[in-house]
Amino acid sequence: MMRKLGAVVAAVAMVAGCGTDDAEPATGDAVSGTVTVFAAASLTETFTELGEQFEAAYPGAKVVFNFGASSALAQQIGQGAPADVFAAAAPRNMQQVQDGGDVTVAPVTFVRNRLEIAVPAGNPGRITGLADFGRAELTIALCAEQVPCGAAAATVFRTASITPQPDTREADVKAALTKVTLGEVDAALVYRTDVRAAGDKVQGIDFPEAASAVNDYPIAPLSEAPNAAAATAFVQFVTSEQADPVFAAAGFDQP
């Protein structure tokens, strides 16, 4: 993780230097106020925990999260929504923000994630693998194709030459998972981190085709961050060794 942190330190130093005149380095009492983080829905549990750790490390700071589909968050940023940091579940959504000039430093990949089949406890649909998503008699949930989990699902289905038969397309991965936890579908394709976060409410089924669509998660401070110093500090914190156990426990892979 240290080489990753070094890249971030260099990048975010540029943001601190190019922001407001009173932006300070991310040290000591200079980090205070609210830092607004737009983050992929699949980061909800890990970022919430890291946000609490960040506030403990910087008592003058408060982290406010906006979790959602990376594509929707990128659109909100492009429309001028005030935010300090963007953490996406796919590089293409970060690139969208870069193309709009809202990120002017190189984003850093801080974790990776892959898909897993989620079924309700007890697996009432008797799901055994990805091929079951082509069975019309089952009730299936997938993410919308424009969001990262949906795009990854499309890739694995192409790889496996399977035509899925979804009954619902959800706005983000948490919405797809909710369909499983409520027992409304026989299966959904979500991230393995979401399966782990759901605990005994769902069962996870690994499938080999998931290796064909591993998602890289990039993070970057935004060029017009209202709180540039806190944005710098938060990105440093998320990409530090201190964050590694949190991501590992959630099931994320290191880049």
C-alpha positions as CSV (number, residue, x, y, z in Angstrom):
1,M,0.0,0.0,0.0
2,M,2.9,2.4,0.6
3,R,3.6,3.0,-3.1
4,K,0.0,3.8,-3.5
5,L,0.1,6.3,-0.7
6,G,3.1,8.0,-2.2
7,A,1.3,8.6,-5.4
8,V,-1.6,10.0,-3.6
9,V,0.5,12.3,-1.4
10,A,2.0,13.8,-4.5
11,A,-1.3,14.2,-6.3
12,V,-3.3,15.7,-3.4
13,A,-0.5,18.1,-2.6
14,M,-1.1,19.7,-6.0
15,V,-4.8,20.1,-5.1
16,A,-4.0,21.7,-1.8
17,G,-1.6,24.1,-3.6
18,C,-4.1,24.9,-6.3
19,G,-7.2,25.4,-4.1
20,T,-8.1,28.3,-1.9
21,D,-5.5,30.6,-0.5
22,D,-6.1,29.3,3.1
23,A,-5.7,25.6,2.2
24,E,-3.2,24.0,4.5
25,P,-1.3,20.7,4.3
26,A,-3.2,17.7,5.7
27,T,-1.5,17.8,9.1
28,G,-2.5,18.6,12.6
29,D,-5.1,21.3,13.3
30,A,-5.2,22.3,9.7
31,V,-7.8,19.6,9.0
32,S,-11.1,20.7,10.2
33,G,-14.7,21.4,9.0
34,T,-16.9,19.2,6.9
35,V,-15.4,17.0,4.2
36,T,-18.1,15.8,1.7
37,V,-17.4,12.4,0.1
38,F,-19.3,11.1,-2.9
39,A,-18.7,7.3,-2.9
40,A,-20.0,4.2,-4.6
41,A,-22.8,2.4,-2.8
42,S,-20.6,-0.7,-2.4
43,L,-18.3,1.4,-0.1
44,T,-21.1,2.2,2.4
45,E,-19.9,0.0,5.2
46,T,-16.1,0.4,4.8
47,F,-16.3,4.2,4.3
48,T,-18.6,4.7,7.2
49,E,-16.1,2.9,9.4
50,L,-13.2,4.8,8.0
51,G,-15.1,8.0,8.3
52,E,-15.4,7.4,12.1
53,Q,-11.7,6.6,12.3
54,F,-10.9,9.8,10.3
55,E,-13.0,11.9,12.7
56,A,-11.2,10.3,15.7
57,A,-7.8,11.2,14.1
58,Y,-9.0,14.7,13.2
59,P,-11.4,15.8,16.0
60,G,-12.1,19.1,14.2
61,A,-13.3,17.4,11.0
62,K,-16.7,15.8,10.1
63,V,-17.2,13.4,7.2
64,V,-20.5,13.6,5.3
65,F,-21.1,10.8,2.8
66,N,-23.3,10.7,-0.3
67,F,-23.5,7.0,-1.3
68,G,-25.0,5.9,-4.6
69,A,-24.4,4.5,-8.1
70,S,-21.1,5.8,-9.4
71,S,-22.6,6.9,-12.7
72,A,-25.3,9.0,-10.8
73,L,-22.7,10.5,-8.5
74,A,-20.5,11.5,-11.5
75,Q,-23.4,13.2,-13.1
76,Q,-24.2,15.1,-9.9
77,I,-20.6,16.3,-9.6
78,G,-20.7,17.4,-13.3
79,Q,-23.9,19.4,-12.5
80,G,-22.1,21.3,-9.8
81,A,-23.0,19.4,-6.6
82,P,-20.5,20.5,-3.9
83,A,-18.2,17.7,-2.9
84,D,-14.6,17.3,-1.8
85,V,-13.8,13.7,-2.8
86,F,-15.1,11.2,-5.3
87,A,-14.6,7.4,-4.9
88,A,-16.0,5.4,-7.8
89,A,-16.6,1.7,-8.4
90,A,-15.2,1.9,-11.9
91,P,-12.6,3.9,-13.8
92,R,-15.0,5.0,-16.5
93,N,-17.1,7.0,-14.0
94,M,-14.0,8.7,-12.6
95,Q,-13.0,9.4,-16.2
96,Q,-16.3,11.1,-16.7
97,V,-15.6,13.5,-13.9
98,Q,-12.0,14.0,-15.2
99,D,-13.4,14.9,-18.6
100,G,-15.5,17.5,-17.0
101,G,-12.5,19.1,-15.4
102,D,-13.7,18.3,-11.9
103,V,-10.6,16.1,-11.2
104,T,-7.3,17.5,-12.3
105,V,-4.9,15.1,-10.6
106,A,-4.4,11.4,-11.3
107,P,-6.9,9.3,-9.4
108,V,-5.5,6.3,-7.5
109,T,-6.9,2.8,-7.5
110,F,-7.2,1.9,-3.8
111,V,-9.2,-1.4,-3.9
112,R,-10.6,-3.9,-6.3
113,N,-13.9,-5.9,-6.1
114,R,-15.6,-8.7,-8.0
115,L,-19.1,-10.1,-8.4
116,E,-20.7,-12.8,-6.5
117,I,-24.1,-14.5,-6.7
118,A,-26.3,-13.6,-3.8
119,V,-29.3,-15.8,-2.8
120,P,-31.7,-15.7,0.1
121,A,-30.8,-17.8,3.1
122,G,-31.5,-21.4,2.4
123,N,-31.2,-20.8,-1.4
124,P,-34.8,-21.6,-2.2
125,G,-34.2,-21.2,-5.9
126,R,-31.5,-23.9,-5.8
127,I,-29.0,-21.6,-7.6
128,T,-25.7,-23.3,-8.4
129,G,-24.0,-21.0,-10.8
130,L,-24.1,-18.2,-13.4
131,A,-26.0,-20.4,-15.9
132,D,-29.1,-20.2,-13.6
133,F,-29.5,-16.5,-14.5
134,G,-30.7,-17.7,-17.9
135,R,-33.6,-19.7,-16.5
136,A,-36.8,-17.8,-17.2
137,E,-38.7,-19.5,-14.3
138,L,-36.4,-17.9,-11.7
139,T,-36.8,-14.4,-10.4
140,I,-33.6,-12.5,-11.0
141,A,-32.3,-9.0,-10.0
142,L,-29.4,-7.3,-11.8
143,C,-28.0,-3.8,-11.6
144,A,-28.8,-1.4,-14.3
145,E,-26.2,-1.7,-17.1
146,Q,-25.1,2.0,-16.8
147,V,-23.8,1.5,-13.2
148,P,-20.6,-0.4,-12.5
149,C,-22.1,-3.6,-11.1
150,G,-24.4,-3.8,-14.1
151,A,-21.6,-3.2,-16.5
152,A,-19.5,-5.9,-14.8
153,A,-22.4,-8.3,-15.0
154,A,-22.8,-7.7,-18.7
155,T,-19.1,-8.6,-19.1
156,V,-19.4,-11.9,-17.2
157,F,-22.5,-12.9,-19.1
158,R,-20.7,-12.2,-22.5
159,T,-17.7,-14.2,-21.3
160,A,-20.0,-17.2,-20.3
161,S,-22.2,-16.9,-23.4
162,I,-25.3,-16.6,-21.2
163,T,-28.3,-14.5,-21.9
164,P,-29.7,-13.4,-18.6
165,Q,-33.4,-13.2,-17.8
166,P,-33.6,-10.4,-15.2
167,D,-37.0,-9.5,-13.7
168,T,-35.7,-6.2,-12.4
169,R,-32.8,-3.8,-13.0
170,E,-31.9,-1.9,-9.9
171,A,-30.3,1.6,-9.6
172,D,-27.3,0.4,-7.6
173,V,-25.8,-2.7,-6.0
174,K,-27.4,-2.1,-2.6
175,A,-30.9,-2.0,-4.2
176,A,-30.2,-5.3,-5.9
177,L,-29.0,-6.8,-2.7
178,T,-32.1,-5.6,-0.9
179,K,-34.3,-7.6,-3.3
180,V,-32.4,-10.7,-2.1
181,T,-32.5,-9.9,1.7
182,L,-36.3,-9.4,1.4
183,G,-36.7,-12.7,-0.4
184,E,-38.2,-11.0,-3.5
185,V,-35.9,-12.6,-5.9
186,D,-34.2,-16.0,-6.2
187,A,-30.8,-14.5,-7.0
188,A,-28.9,-11.3,-7.8
189,L,-25.5,-10.5,-9.1
190,V,-23.8,-8.1,-6.6
191,Y,-20.3,-7.6,-5.2
192,R,-18.9,-10.1,-2.9
193,T,-18.3,-7.3,-0.4
194,D,-22.1,-6.7,-0.3
195,V,-22.7,-10.4,0.3
196,R,-20.3,-10.3,3.2
197,A,-21.9,-7.1,4.6
198,A,-25.4,-8.7,4.5
199,G,-24.3,-11.5,7.0
200,D,-26.6,-14.4,7.4
201,K,-29.4,-12.7,5.5
202,V,-28.0,-14.0,2.2
203,Q,-25.7,-16.7,0.9
204,G,-22.9,-16.1,-1.5
205,I,-22.0,-18.3,-4.5
206,D,-18.7,-17.8,-6.2
207,F,-18.4,-18.4,-10.0
208,P,-15.3,-18.5,-12.1
209,E,-16.4,-16.0,-14.7
210,A,-16.2,-13.3,-12.1
211,A,-12.5,-13.1,-12.8
212,S,-13.2,-11.5,-16.2
213,A,-14.8,-8.4,-14.7
214,V,-12.8,-7.2,-11.7
215,N,-13.7,-3.6,-10.8
216,D,-10.9,-1.1,-10.0
217,Y,-12.0,1.6,-7.5
218,P,-10.4,5.0,-8.0
219,I,-10.4,7.9,-5.6
220,A,-9.4,11.5,-6.0
221,P,-10.0,14.9,-4.5
222,L,-12.1,17.2,-6.6
223,S,-10.5,20.3,-8.2
224,E,-13.2,22.6,-6.7
225,A,-13.3,21.0,-3.3
226,P,-14.8,23.4,-0.8
227,N,-12.5,22.0,1.9
228,A,-9.3,21.1,0.0
229,A,-7.2,20.4,3.1
230,A,-9.7,17.9,4.4
231,A,-10.1,16.3,1.0
232,T,-6.3,15.8,0.9
233,A,-6.3,14.3,4.4
234,F,-9.3,12.0,3.7
235,V,-7.7,10.6,0.4
236,Q,-4.4,10.0,2.3
237,F,-6.3,8.3,5.1
238,V,-8.2,5.9,2.8
239,T,-5.1,5.0,0.9
240,S,-2.9,4.5,4.0
241,E,-2.0,1.2,5.7
242,Q,-4.4,2.0,8.4
243,A,-7.3,1.4,6.1
244,D,-6.1,-1.9,4.7
245,P,-7.6,-4.1,7.5
246,V,-11.0,-2.5,7.0
247,F,-11.0,-3.2,3.3
248,A,-9.6,-6.7,3.8
249,A,-12.3,-7.6,6.3
250,A,-15.0,-6.4,3.9
251,G,-13.7,-8.7,1.1
252,F,-12.0,-6.1,-1.1
253,D,-8.8,-7.0,-2.9
254,Q,-5.7,-4.8,-2.9
255,P,-4.6,-3.4,-6.3
